[in-house]
Amino acid sequence: MRVSEKYSTLPAEDRSVHIINICAIEDIGYLPSEGTLLNSLSVDPDAKCKYGLYFRDGKRKVDYVLVYHHKRPSGSRTPARRAQSQDAALAARGGRQNQPLPGHESTEGAGGLDTQQDFHEDDKRFRREEYEGNLLEAGLELERDEDTKIHGVGFVKIHAPWNVLCREAEFLKLKMPTKKLYHMNETRGLLKKINSVLQKITAPIQPRVAEHRSQTVKRLSYPFSREKQHLFDLSDKDSFFDSKTRSTIVYEILKRTTCTKAKYSMGITSLLANGVYSAAYPLHDGDYEGENVEFNDRKLLYEEWASYGVFYKYQPIDLVRKYFGEKIGLYFAWLGVYTQMLIPASLVGVIVFLYGCATVDENIPSREMCDQAHNITMCPLCDKTCSYWKMSSACATARASHLFDNPATVFFSIFMALWAATFMEHWKRKQMRLNYRWDLTGFEEEEGHPRAEYEARVLQKSMRKESKSKEKHRNIPEESTNKWKQRVKTAMAGVKLTDKVKLTWRDRIPAYFTNLVSIIFMIAVTFAIVLGVIIYRISTAAALAMNSSPSVRSNIRVTVTATAVIINLVVIILLDEVYGCIARWLTKIEVPKTEKSFEERLIFKAFLLKFVNSYTPIFYVAFFKGRFVGRPGDYVYIFRSFRMEECAPGGCLMELCIQLSIIMLGKQLIQNNLFEIGVPKMKKFIRSLRLKRQSPSDHDEHVKRKQRYEVDFTLEPFAGLTPEYMEMIIQFGFVTLFVASFPLAPLFALLNNIIEIRLDAKKFVTELRRPVAVRAKDIGIWYNILRGVGKLAVIINAFVISFTSDFIPRLVYLYMYSKNGTMDGFVNHTLSSFNVSDFQEGTAPNDPLDLGYEVHICRYKDYREPPWSEHKYDISKDFWAVLAARLAFVIVFQNLVMFMSDFVDWVIPDIPKDISQQIHKEKVLMVELFMREEQGKQQLLDTWMERDPEKDESFNNHSPKASLDSPEYRAGAL
């Protein structure tokens, strides 16, 4: 057909521009008349196409959108310049895109920069036209829209027709529901009554969506096959493949289709990385709020899932999976299971805390510390500026420590270890149920397409190999040249060089070395920052001790602890962002082949760095503070200037509790919630300002209703689930690793997650572009990380109870040293004596009479011989007895809890019994269906064979195969 006929409705001044496009497309090897590439340069929002959800004809649904930036033709562009653009496109096709065209270099003069910029734009346009031509050859239908309200942005709408959907569904082995219905196994007897009662009780908290209702009948699913279309219900072909499936199929075609220039092969990921296209995304189903909004799944999700008013309801997981795909559905299902499991953990944690509150007045050690009649004088906490102090001044800290350091804490630690094991088993069972409901039981993930960066590196390596081969060819004697050429030609016949070349571990040695050095350096930076905070604590405590105000000096420990924790919190939040960027950069230089490999390596690096960053300050307080202090007269110093800080007389557990609570709550409030709310809104605001600045003359048009693909373009791109999982895994660590010091951690995690679910849901529904649906049957590497954190939690809690708390020293005193079988005298037993005359020169207090009397003997917390002993200040036998008991407790606790966790893992089966029965039933039904079909075919064939061909005239007009494939037979087979 003629070009003038194709674009007869376009203005005359625009036709020449698109004639150039058509010439370039025809040079590639296909005619535009054979495709459906429609240039709608003057499309207004129209209800017929449902504001961008359909093509202009209102019949073909938009399954995917490609976005690109372009330069609108201006009046200053002369025909010569247009011809030059055409030459540039042709030259680019010939592989000379990186060199100036002959004959044009000398005529540009001062406009050389403009020419180069136009050249790059024409090169991108040529690549787009070639790529879109290949999409047409793959069977997709395209429609272009450049006359949009967003200045300089064009959209290519993609529609997959029925035959393409069927072909790709068969390639991807998508399980689709057949016509065959079967009844699911129902519970009977007492379980049925219990389930009915539970359904009535939980009815008010169930979401009002059809997908969430319990089903008694299920359709048999089978991988789609074009030869067996009669098995499937194709009465409504428009809805047989939902929007999620259609976009997945189109995305697979986009990844598979390449744009080839000479040897450089580019898929959609490479085209996006090189700026040929700006974005690629499926469309949302429509608006989610407003008047006269047509009802759609997005609106339903917004009302029943992404609203804070439904925080008490279950999530409509099946609808989430239907709209966003299995991978995102599994994340929210896992988050829901984790949040539900936090409810019993929170209740037990609150009970443990209330037990501590109820027994604080009965605690003998805290009463002894608060009793001023004992008049225990403690040694100074720092050199010179600090003076002697009375133990009764630490009464509040001692009483608060009992709230978290009591016998119930040990029980709670064991409970949380078993809780973690039960949670993992419960999730595995829930995951299997979802796999059955979502038809993923036989799904196996295949290796994905190579990433753009990997293809570029392979290309570079192949070009280096080719250049070396050419160099070697020059050095070959003339008499063997022909033989060498023939051998190379035979080896390379029909095979691309890049198909043979792969990146090996030798190619990645520099990247691996950089990764190792960088990770060690980042961990060292974290340790250095913690050391800096330690020095701050020591120096600040010494400075506050010089204050003349008694109230300031009495609250030194609380002030220093609180300010140091806030500094740690700010540093952790900042370094989390920095480490996330560094982990991504380190993963990029490794050049993983597939997106799955890239994601797993990124997760490992990011988790390692963020784990060290988040927990290093807590590890210091739990296991190192007060352990290497020394003793009065022989203290340990940092840089020979700063004396190591000590724990309070009640132990470091209270300080660990403060550190853990502030960091956990601060991260959840600031990083997880405020950042997730504020940052996307700020980015959206900046993006809208930039778009308005680009087209100030179109301000009135912005008030009008935009097309769906224009609205979605202004949304934030989907960046993956790694940040969402990461914050939950770090929170899981806070809940399990140091739960012995903070029993209220599960409660605060529960409150955070109730908000987090709705916050993430609202972000996915309203703030982000619709992600491409990805099939997945599990949560991947995150499950292994969870198991590792759960195992590590058992070990850490054993050491926290044994070495950080006073639980073991109290048991040792109660059963070995107590005279009356009570805790009376425990505080005095844990304190050693020091003669003040043994202070090193220059370390004694400047004001020894600060308490109003002269001090000869002061006390400090340690197990050492008294100054009147023959081996004064040496470690006493009591220390070794307590140490042996602590180590024994660690071994017993760890093995006992590990055994109990493994027992829970063994007792609870991974696959629920009813699900395994249903899977077996589906297999039997599928075999019966095919056997019945084969028997029907055989009977029909036998009937034809028994008939006499000479007597039956219809035998020559009909064939057994045609009858076997008839709709009547297929319907009867079902």
Stockholm file with secondary structure:
# STOCKHOLM 1.0

chainA/1-974         MRVSEKYSTLPAEDRSVHIINICAIEDIGYLPSEGTLLNSLSVDPDAKCKYGLYFRDGKRKVDYVLVYHHKRPSGSRTPARRAQSQDAALAARGGRQNQPLPGHESTEGAGGLDTQQDFHEDDKRFRREEYEGNLLEAGLELERDEDTKIHGVGFVKIHAPWNVLCREAEFLKLKMPTKKLYHMNETRGLLKKINSVLQKITAPIQPRVAEHRSQTVKRLSYPFSREKQHLFDLSDKDSFFDSKTRSTIVYEILKRTTCTKAKYSMGITSLLANGVYSAAYPLHDGDYEGENVEFNDRKLLYEEWASYGVFYKYQPIDLVRKYFGEKIGLYFAWLGVYTQMLIPASLVGVIVFLYGCATVDENIPSREMCDQAHNITMCPLCDKTCSYWKMSSACATARASHLFDNPATVFFSIFMALWAATFMEHWKRKQMRLNYRWDLTGFEEEEGHPRAEYEARVLQKSMRKESKSKEKHRNIPEESTNKWKQRVKTAMAGVKLTDKVKLTWRDRIPAYFTNLVSIIFMIAVTFAIVLGVIIYRISTAAALAMNSSPSVRSNIRVTVTATAVIINLVVIILLDEVYGCIARWLTKIEVPKTEKSFEERLIFKAFLLKFVNSYTPIFYVAFFKGRFVGRPGDYVYIFRSFRMEECAPGGCLMELCIQLSIIMLGKQLIQNNLFEIGVPKMKKFIRSLRLKRQSPSDHDEHVKRKQRYEVDFTLEPFAGLTPEYMEMIIQFGFVTLFVASFPLAPLFALLNNIIEIRLDAKKFVTELRRPVAVRAKDIGIWYNILRGVGKLAVIINAFVISFTSDFIPRLVYLYMYSKNGTMDGFVNHTLSSFNVSDFQEGTAPNDPLDLGYEVHICRYKDYREPPWSEHKYDISKDFWAVLAARLAFVIVFQNLVMFMSDFVDWVIPDIPKDISQQIHKEKVLMVELFMREEQGKQQLLDTWMERDPEKDESFNNHSPKASLDSPEYRAGAL
#=GR chainA/1-974 SS CCHHHHTTTSCHHHHHHHHHHHHHHHHHTCCGGGSCCEECTTCCCCGGGTTTTBCTTSSSBCCEEEEEECCCCCTTCCHHHHHHHHHHHHHHHTTCTTSCCTTTHHHHGGGHHHHHHHHHHHHHHHHHHHHHHHHHHTTCEEEEECCCSSTTEEEEEEECCHHHHHHHHHHHTCEEEEEEEEECCCCCTHHHHHHHHHHHHHGGGSCSCGGGSCCSEEEEEEECCGGGGGGBCCSCHHHHSCHHHHHHHHHHHHHHCCEEETTEEECHHHHHHTTSSSEEECCCSSCSSSTTCCCCHHHHHHHHTSCGGGTTSCCCHHHHHHHHCHHHHHHHHHHHHHHHHHHHHHHHHHHHHHHHHHHGGGCHHHHHHHCGGGCCEECCSSSSSCCCEEGGGGHHHHHHHHHHSSHHHHHHHHHHHHHHHHHHHHHHHHHHHHHHHTTCTTCCCCCCCBCHHHHHHHHHHHHHHHHHHHHHHHTSCGGGHHHHHHHHHHHHTTCCHHHHCCCCTTTTHHHHHHHHHHHHHHHHHHHHHHHHHHHHHHHHHHHHHTCSCHHHHHTHHHHHHHHHHHHHHHHHHHHHHHHHHHHHHHHHHHCCSBHHHHHHHHHHHHHHHHHHHHHHHHHIIIIITTTSCEETTEECEETTTEECCCCCTTCSHHHHHHHHHHHHHHIIIIIIIIHHHHHHHHHHHHHHHHHHHHCGGGHHHHHSCCCHHHHHHTSBCCCCSHHHHHHHHHHHHHHHTTTTTCTTHHHHHHHHHHHHHHHHHHIIIIIBCCCCCCCCSSCTHHHHHHHHHHHHHHHHHHHIIIIISSHHHHHHIIIIICSSSSSTTHHHHHEEEEEGGGCCTTCSCSCTTTTSSCCSEEEEESCBCCTTSTTTTSBCHHHHHHHHHHHHHHHHHHHHHHHHHHHHHHHSCSSCHHHHHHHHHHHHHHHHHHHHHHHHHHHHHHHHHHSCTTTCGGGTTCCHHHHHTSHHHHHHHC
#=GC SS_cons         CCHHHHTTTSCHHHHHHHHHHHHHHHHHTCCGGGSCCEECTTCCCCGGGTTTTBCTTSSSBCCEEEEEECCCCCTTCCHHHHHHHHHHHHHHHTTCTTSCCTTTHHHHGGGHHHHHHHHHHHHHHHHHHHHHHHHHHTTCEEEEECCCSSTTEEEEEEECCHHHHHHHHHHHTCEEEEEEEEECCCCCTHHHHHHHHHHHHHGGGSCSCGGGSCCSEEEEEEECCGGGGGGBCCSCHHHHSCHHHHHHHHHHHHHHCCEEETTEEECHHHHHHTTSSSEEECCCSSCSSSTTCCCCHHHHHHHHTSCGGGTTSCCCHHHHHHHHCHHHHHHHHHHHHHHHHHHHHHHHHHHHHHHHHHHGGGCHHHHHHHCGGGCCEECCSSSSSCCCEEGGGGHHHHHHHHHHSSHHHHHHHHHHHHHHHHHHHHHHHHHHHHHHHTTCTTCCCCCCCBCHHHHHHHHHHHHHHHHHHHHHHHTSCGGGHHHHHHHHHHHHTTCCHHHHCCCCTTTTHHHHHHHHHHHHHHHHHHHHHHHHHHHHHHHHHHHHHTCSCHHHHHTHHHHHHHHHHHHHHHHHHHHHHHHHHHHHHHHHHHCCSBHHHHHHHHHHHHHHHHHHHHHHHHHIIIIITTTSCEETTEECEETTTEECCCCCTTCSHHHHHHHHHHHHHHIIIIIIIIHHHHHHHHHHHHHHHHHHHHCGGGHHHHHSCCCHHHHHHTSBCCCCSHHHHHHHHHHHHHHHTTTTTCTTHHHHHHHHHHHHHHHHHHIIIIIBCCCCCCCCSSCTHHHHHHHHHHHHHHHHHHHIIIIISSHHHHHHIIIIICSSSSSTTHHHHHEEEEEGGGCCTTCSCSCTTTTSSCCSEEEEESCBCCTTSTTTTSBCHHHHHHHHHHHHHHHHHHHHHHHHHHHHHHHSCSSCHHHHHHHHHHHHHHHHHHHHHHHHHHHHHHHHHHSCTTTCGGGTTCCHHHHHTSHHHHHHHC
//
